[in-house]
Amino acid sequence: IATDQRCQRERYLSREAGGHGGWVPNRVEEAYEIGLRIHAGLEAFFAAEVAEARLSAALSAVRTSAFTEPWQTWIEASLTAWATRVWPELNTRYKILMVERMLRFENDGVIYKVKPDLVLEDTTDSTVWIMDFKSYSWWDNKKWVRDLQMQLGCMAVEAATGREVAGTIIQGIYKGVTRG
C-alpha cells in the first residue's frame, strides 16, 4: 500500500509484473529486511506458549541467520527493550486476540487481504485495539492518521471479529541517525 501511494509503477513492478509475484530484485533493501526480522522476532515472541520463554524465542528467531552489524545488535536490542519494558506494561491491561493473522474481507466488490501485527482487547472496557509495529528513520505523526494500511487493518479486524476497533497503537521502532 505504501509503495503504491509512493509510486504505482514501483508497486506494479514489485508485486504484479512478470506474473503473480512481480519481479524480485537481486538484493532485498536493508530497511525492508530489518523490518522483516523485527516482525519475525515479534511473531516468535507471541507464539511462545510460556511467557518466560518469549524473549528467548524472539532472539532465537532473529539469530537464525545473523544480519550485518550494527543492525543485528540493533534488532536484538530493540526486541529486548520492547519485551522487557513495553510489553510487561501492556500485558497488564490487554489480552491478545490475534497475532500476525492474515485476514480477508470484501468491501464494495474488492477483496482485501490484511495482516495486522497484533490485535488486543482492553481488559478494562473490552474495546478492541490494533497494535502496529513500524520501523522508521524519520517519524511523521500526521502520516498515521491517514494511513491506508491502518484503515484497512481496522476494517479487516472489524469484519473478522464483528466488533468495532477503538483505535490503533503504533509502536515505533527507530532505526537510523538524525541530525538537527
N, C-alpha and C positions, 0 to 999 in steps of 0.2 A: 504494500500500500504506500509506504513512504517512498519507495523507488518510483512508483507510478506518479505520485504527486510531484516529485523532483524532476523526472524525465520519463515520459511514456515510452520513448524509444528504448531506453535502457531497460525498463521493465519488460518490454516485448522481447528484447534480445536475451535477457537473462531468464525469462520464465516461459516463453512460448516458441521462439524461433527454433527451427530445426526439429520440430516435433513437440511432444508434450512438455518436456522439461527445460527447454531453452538451451542455449549454448553455455557450456561450462568453461569458465576461464581457466587458464593454465595454473593460476595460483589463487587461493582464496584471500581476499582482503584481510589484513591483520585485524582490523577493528571488528569485522564480522566474525572471525574465528574466536576472538576473545569473548564476544557476546555468546557464541555457541557454547563455549566451555563454561562460562558462568552459569548458563541455563542448565547444562548437563550436571553441574555440581549441585545446583538448587533442586533439580529433579531427584537426584540421588539422595539429597538431604531429606526430602519429604517422603521418599519411598522407603527409607529405613523404618522398620517396624518398632525398633527400640529407640526411644528418644535420646538416650545417652550415646547411641551409635551414629546419630545423624551427621555430626560434623566429620567423623572419620569416613563415613560413606561419601560425603561430598568431596572431601580431599582426595580420596581414592579415585573417584570418578575423573577428576581433573589431572591426576598424575598418571593415568594410563598411558598417555603419550605426551611427555612434557613439552611445553611450549617454550619459545625463546625467552631469554631473560631480558629485561627485568619483568616481563609480563607474566611468567609463570608464578613468580613470587607475589606479584600484584594480585593475580587471580586467587591464589590461596589466602592471602591476607584479607582480601575483600570478603571471601566466603567465611573466613574465621570471624571477622568483625561482625558480619551480619548474624552469624549463628550464635555468637556469644553475647552480643549487645542488643541487637534489634529484635530478633525472633523471641527471646525469652519474654520481653515486654508484650509483644503482640500475642504470644501464646496464652497470656493470662486473660485476654479479652476475646479472642477469636477462636472459632472452631473451623477446621479445614473441611471444605465441601468438595473441592476438586483441585488437582494439581496437573498442569500441562495436559489437560484433556482436550482432544480435538472435538469441537462442537460443529454441528452443521445445522443451518436454518435457512428458510426461504423468506424473502421479502420482495414483494412486487414482481414475482416471477424470476428473481435472481437467487441462485443458491450460493450461500457463503459458507466457507469453512474457516473457523477461527479457533485459535488455541490460546486461551487465557493462561497466564503463568500460574496464578493462584486465586482460587475463589474461596472467600471466607464468610462465615456467619458470625455476626457480633452477638456474643452470648448475653449482653445486657438488654438488647431490644430485638433480637432475631433478624436484623437487617442483613442484606447480602452485599458484600463488597468484593471488588476485584483488585488484587494487588498485582502490579505490573513492574517488572524489573527492567530498568533502562540503563544501559551503559552509555556514557556520553563524554565528549571532550569539551563541549560548550553547552551550558544549560539555558533553555529558553522556556520560562514558566508559561508564557502565553501559548506555546505550541500545544501543550497537552489538553487545554480546554477545547480545542477544535480538532484534535487528532482523530482521524477516521478510524484508526485501529482501535482506539478506546471506545468509540461509539459502537462499532461492530461487536466488540467484546461484550459490551453491556447487552446488546440485542441478542447475542448468542446465549449468554447466561440466562437471560430472562426467558428465552424460548425453551431452554433445557430444564430450568427449574420451575417455571411457572410463577416466579417471584420477581418483583421489581428490584433492580440493582440500585442501592442507595448512592453509590459512587465508586470512584477508583482511588486507590492508594498507589502512588508512584514511588517506587524505591529507586532512587538514582544511585548508580554505581559509577563514580567518576574515574575516567582514565585520561591521562594526558597532563599537560602542564599549561597553566595560564600565566599570562604576563599582563600587567597593567600599564 
